[in-house]
Amino acid sequence: MSELLKNIDARTKLAGTNKLEILLFFLGVDQRTGRRETYGINVFKVREVMRTPAITAAPDMPSSVEGMVSLRGALVPVIDLAKYSGITAETPREIMIVTEYNGHTQGFLVEGVDTILRLDWSKMRVPPEMLTAQTGGLVTAVTELEDNRLVMMMDVEKVLAETTSIDNEIMFRSVVTVDRPDVTVFYCDDSSVARKQIERTLEAMGVKGIAAVNGRQMWEEMDKVANYAKSVGKPASSIINLVLTDIEMPEMDGYILTKKIKSDPRFANIPIIMHSSLSGMSNQKLGQSVGVDEYVPKFEPQRLSETLARRLGVDAEQLVAKT
């Protein structure tokens, strides 16, 4: 399995081409449907794949959190994805996918891994409403393979938000307030959890927000706004004050969205902030190469609010931290 992820750093060259590589994995045969579904996770988030080590149970944990393991001296929480997804499967969880996300490391127990698949983000589709309802918003994108299998991308942010003990009230307590209802931030993210976090941050700051589920939807919305602004003799920047974009999104990722915005004179002077769990230096440099004005890793409400305020032209002395 170590060979499966060999030379993973070299894969960063895919970023910015609207392509991605996903690790396919299984959670077992769902007793409710009799099917073994195929799931995927972006290779950028995978640190290693290993045999499940001995797990130490921990008290007061959600039912899907099996406990903790020690990896190179660090304690890592272990989440059984089948339990979390409500799948009752009889096969053992012999494989653990170690992921790094938002600066945190965690292990995901799965039945097995398949292969690494390279594809274009345009092949990833926003899941239909029926699937979203059935999975409780757990799936952020779907694609069909040549063998007719359906691959579902899991919303890792949702999994972690619901299995960790982070106190959201404390997280948002330090958000700075600018109280500028005349300012509008356009933001896009395929994770419903991330969109809610951004929405809450903007509300706490006192600015308006317009949301989209991916880069394509955001581009279409911005194009409409630009055409309207032109019809009334105003620049688009009078309506769109800032763009906040995720990197990983179906149909059009954040890099391609940034390229399109920065190459279109209608959107001159509109700052773009990239907001992503892919916080590696290579991703930040790539963001800068396509024109991103700043990069903020997920999810730090105070840092995000301070960056937004600065890019919106609010003087540092005017910033007021919530207490």
Secondary structure, 3 states (H helix, E strand, C coil): CCHHHCCHHHHHHHCCCCEEEEEEEEEEEECCCCEEEEEEEEHHHEEEEEECCCCECCCCCCCCEEEEEEECCEEEEEEEHHHHHCCCCCCCCCEEEEEEECCEEEEEEECEEEEEEEEEHHHCECCCHHHHHHCCCCEEEEEECCCCCEEEEECHHHHHHHHCCCCHHHHHHCCEECCCCCCEEEEECCCHHHHHHHHHHHHHHCCEEEEECCHHHHHHHHHHHHHHHHHCCCCHHHCCCEEEECCCCCCCCHHHHHHHHHCCHHHCCCCEEEEECCCCHHHHHHHHHCCCCEEEECCCHHHHHHHHHHHCCCCHHHCEECC
